[in-house]
Amino acid sequence: MNSLKRVILFGATSAIAEQTARQLVAQGASLYCVGRNRDKLVALIEDLKIRAGDQQHIDGSVADLTDCSQHAQFIDTAEQQLGGIDGVLIAHGTLPDQQACQADSALTRQEIETNALSVINLLTLLANRLEQQQRGVIAVISSVAGDRGRQSNYVYGAAKGMITLFLQGLRNRLAKANVDVVTIKPGFVDTPMTAEFDKGGPLWAKPEQVAKGIIQAMQKGKNEVYLPWFWWSIMLIIKHIPEAIFKRMSL
Ligand SMILES: NC(=O)c1ccc[n+]([C@@H]2O[C@H](COP(=O)([O-])OP(=O)(O)OC[C@H]3O[C@@H](n4cnc5c(N)ncnc54)[C@H](OP(=O)(O)O)[C@@H]3O)[C@@H](O)[C@H]2O)c1
């Protein structure tokens, strides 16, 4: 089991990361939270401090994570303040407007920048740090959308697919260094990101449910997890539909 006593959260103000933070603090963890929205981050850190015990350290920084020049500094500060790094969760992301991306190549690039390249920059720095210390766990929230490109959201899907593939390679490299790399693939989760969606039906999960799954996967050093688990079978079917049929479907 991986210890999660000292954890860095990137995209800490996301609904899923926020629930993960609360559950980690309840388990005795110290946290360094990096989030973009100052008000939300301050409120989150205050809330976590109230929940934490005297021995737990809670702090963080405001950042737009597409500014990769700051990434190394955040990792250094977090490591100093926490006294080491046991685990990292990268959670930030946006759900692009697919139609708008189709009409604007700069917007498409910006969405890839946020959802993939900023994550890959963080991963490159974190991998070297954890490889050196020969222990720890890195988890990233990818998505079931990264398993197969679909007309309705292939910009998002391509970014998440890039993350999933990058993590596969990183896992292969870091296995030798005793560092676990966990790919989190949620399905539909009821968060601000999906505020516009109609949320009826059994496929929708709550962020606290997904947070619980993330923590368990990090502790157990899982490779890839679908959250909730049933998305594994849904995506198995989707991935196996022959391309000649798939390209004519309205998905
Ligand atoms: N909800 C779903 O159905 C679902 C399904 C699969 C995967 N996911 C993934 O789960 C993760 C968490 O999303 P969520 O559902 O919890 O939605 P959310 O509450 O909307 O969280 C998204 C977070 O990403 C942050 N963010 C976006 N761009 C950023 C940037 N450039 N720099 C720093 N932070 C940035 C947002 O910050 P601001 O508050 O400043 O906007 C927000 O806190 C995302 O990676 C998402 O792709 C979600």
The ligand as a MOL file (V3000), in Angstrom:
LIG
                    3D

  0  0  0     0  0            999 V3000
M  V30 BEGIN CTAB
M  V30 COUNTS 48 52 0 0 0
M  V30 BEGIN ATOM
M  V30 1 N -17.1140 15.6630 -14.7950 0
M  V30 2 C -16.9650 14.6460 -15.6090 0
M  V30 3 O -17.9560 14.0640 -16.1020 0
M  V30 4 C -15.5860 14.1370 -15.9330 0
M  V30 5 C -15.4610 12.9180 -16.6120 0
M  V30 6 C -14.1930 12.4320 -16.9320 0
M  V30 7 C -13.0770 13.1550 -16.5640 0
M  V30 8 N -13.2240 14.3450 -15.9100 0 CHG=1
M  V30 9 C -11.9940 15.0740 -15.5790 0
M  V30 10 O -11.9730 15.2720 -14.1790 0
M  V30 11 C -11.1170 16.3850 -13.8840 0
M  V30 12 C -11.8020 17.2660 -12.8530 0
M  V30 13 O -12.9560 17.8650 -13.4400 0
M  V30 14 P -14.3410 18.0800 -12.6670 0
M  V30 15 O -15.3340 17.1870 -13.2690 0
M  V30 16 O -14.0860 18.0240 -11.2050 0 CHG=-1
M  V30 17 O -14.7520 19.5430 -13.1440 0
M  V30 18 P -14.5530 20.9920 -12.5140 0
M  V30 19 O -15.0990 21.0510 -11.1390 0
M  V30 20 O -15.0900 21.9260 -13.5440 0
M  V30 21 O -12.9740 21.1290 -12.4170 0
M  V30 22 C -12.1270 21.5210 -13.4450 0
M  V30 23 C -11.0060 22.2730 -12.7740 0
M  V30 24 O -9.9340 22.4870 -13.6700 0
M  V30 25 C -9.4400 23.7830 -13.3990 0
M  V30 26 N -8.7140 24.3390 -14.5240 0
M  V30 27 C -9.0980 24.4440 -15.8120 0
M  V30 28 N -8.1460 25.0270 -16.5360 0
M  V30 29 C -7.1380 25.3020 -15.6850 0
M  V30 30 C -5.8700 25.9220 -15.8230 0
M  V30 31 N -5.4510 26.3930 -17.0100 0
M  V30 32 N -5.0820 26.0480 -14.7330 0
M  V30 33 C -5.4780 25.5940 -13.5330 0
M  V30 34 N -6.6700 24.9970 -13.3310 0
M  V30 35 C -7.4830 24.8710 -14.4000 0
M  V30 36 C -10.6850 24.6060 -13.1070 0
M  V30 37 O -10.3280 25.7880 -12.4540 0
M  V30 38 P -11.3280 27.0540 -12.3520 0
M  V30 39 O -12.1740 26.7790 -11.1420 0
M  V30 40 O -10.4360 28.2120 -12.2100 0
M  V30 41 O -12.1210 27.0690 -13.6290 0
M  V30 42 C -11.4660 23.6480 -12.2420 0
M  V30 43 O -11.0780 23.7440 -10.8930 0
M  V30 44 C -10.8410 17.0650 -15.2280 0
M  V30 45 O -9.5410 16.6890 -15.6730 0
M  V30 46 C -11.8910 16.4670 -16.1460 0
M  V30 47 O -11.4780 16.4750 -17.4960 0
M  V30 48 C -14.4410 14.8500 -15.5790 0
M  V30 END ATOM
M  V30 BEGIN BOND
M  V30 1 1 1 2
M  V30 2 2 2 3
M  V30 3 1 2 4
M  V30 4 1 4 5
M  V30 5 2 4 48
M  V30 6 2 5 6
M  V30 7 1 6 7
M  V30 8 2 7 8
M  V30 9 1 8 9
M  V30 10 1 8 48
M  V30 11 1 9 10
M  V30 12 1 9 46
M  V30 13 1 10 11
M  V30 14 1 11 12
M  V30 15 1 11 44
M  V30 16 1 12 13
M  V30 17 1 13 14
M  V30 18 2 14 15
M  V30 19 1 14 16
M  V30 20 1 14 17
M  V30 21 1 17 18
M  V30 22 2 18 19
M  V30 23 1 18 20
M  V30 24 1 18 21
M  V30 25 1 21 22
M  V30 26 1 22 23
M  V30 27 1 23 24
M  V30 28 1 23 42
M  V30 29 1 24 25
M  V30 30 1 25 26
M  V30 31 1 25 36
M  V30 32 1 26 27
M  V30 33 1 26 35
M  V30 34 2 27 28
M  V30 35 1 28 29
M  V30 36 1 29 30
M  V30 37 2 29 35
M  V30 38 1 30 31
M  V30 39 2 30 32
M  V30 40 1 32 33
M  V30 41 2 33 34
M  V30 42 1 34 35
M  V30 43 1 36 37
M  V30 44 1 36 42
M  V30 45 1 37 38
M  V30 46 2 38 39
M  V30 47 1 38 40
M  V30 48 1 38 41
M  V30 49 1 42 43
M  V30 50 1 44 45
M  V30 51 1 44 46
M  V30 52 1 46 47
M  V30 END BOND
M  V30 END CTAB
M  END
